[in-house]
Amino acid sequence: MPEPDGLMLYVIGRQEAYDFDLSRELSEFAGRSTDLGLDLNTTLLPASTPEELGAFFDPLRGPAIRIPAE
């Protein structure tokens, strides 16, 4: 599968259940980013082990920045 252009933003929830409220907020954020001309691709993932997260992205392929939620 080809890699999308632009910055990839993976948001990992705190719980294993999918967070629909956070998904809605993330969609709004992505829309505002596009309106500002930013090429941002967002993906919301439930809490997972490092092995499970490897199915979605390879943290060794590029820089990853961990930003803990409050």
N, C-alpha and C positions, 0 to 999 in steps of 0.2 A: 504494500500500500504506500503511495507517495506521501511524503511529508508535506504538510500545509506550509504555505509561506507565512512569514511574520513571526511574532513572538507567541510561543505556546505558554499558556497559563493553566496549570493543573491545580485545582483546589481540592484538597482532601478533607472530607468531613471528619468529625470526631466520633461518629457512630457508624456501625456497619449498615444501618438502614439508610436508604437514599433520603436526602434532606430536600424535599420539594420547595420549602420556603427559601433555603439558601440557593437553590437552583434558579428560582425566580429573580432573586437579587443579583445573582451572577449574570443572568441574561440581560438585566437592565444595565449593569455595569459594562458589559460587552457592547451593548448598543450605544451607550454614551461614548465609549472609547472610539467606536467606529465614526460617530458624528464628529469627533475631534481629529479624525484622520489617522488614527492608530490602527495598525494591522495586527489585531490581537485575536488569537484563537483560544477559547476557554473550554475547559472540560472539568466537570464536577465528578469526583470519585468518592465512594464511601470509604470509611476507614478500612485499611487493608494491611496485610503484612508486606514487607519489602518484596517478597517473592511474587505476591499477587499484583503489586503495583508494576512489576516488570512486564506484565502483559499489556500495559498501557503506554509506558515510556521507558527509555533506557537512561537512567541518571548518569551513566558513564559517558554517554554520547555528547553531552554538552553541559554547560554550567547549570547548576540547580541552586536556587536560593530558597531556604526554608524561612518562612515568615509565620511564626506561631500566632494563632488567633487568640483573642482575649476573651 
